[in-house]
């Protein structure tokens, strides 16, 4: 197991450290955490895009998990 940190862009100043088997497992955990955050804070979804940075134990960025809401061209305004 290795320690990975998850940093929500602009939302959580303190990154959460979690033990995962590898980078792929850390990526999957970041996806779960982002999904949980969006579920618990639906207003956050109105901001358009969200990013969780996965960092290694030295706090070096390894990857970003990004979710974006993009309007369909030509769709009527609400």
URNOR-V308933 format. One line per field, one symbol per residue. ss: DSSP state (~ for helix, > for strand, _ for the rest). phi: phi as a letter, one per 30 degrees, with the letter a starting at -180 (. if undefined). burial: I if it has 24 or more other ideal C-beta (glycine too) atoms within 12 Angstrom, else O. Layout:
ss: ???
phi: ???
burial: ???
This chain:
ss: _>>>>>>>_______>>>>>__~~~~~~~~~~~~~~~~~~_~~~~~~_>>>>>>>_____>>>>>>>>__________
phi: .bdbcccddiccdcdccbdbdaddddddddddddddddddbddddddjbbbccccddciddcaccbbbcbddeidddc
burial: OOOIIIIIIOOOOOIIOIOIOOOOOIIOIIIOIIOOIIOOOOOIOOOOOIIIIIIOOOOOOIIOIOOOOOOOOOOOOO
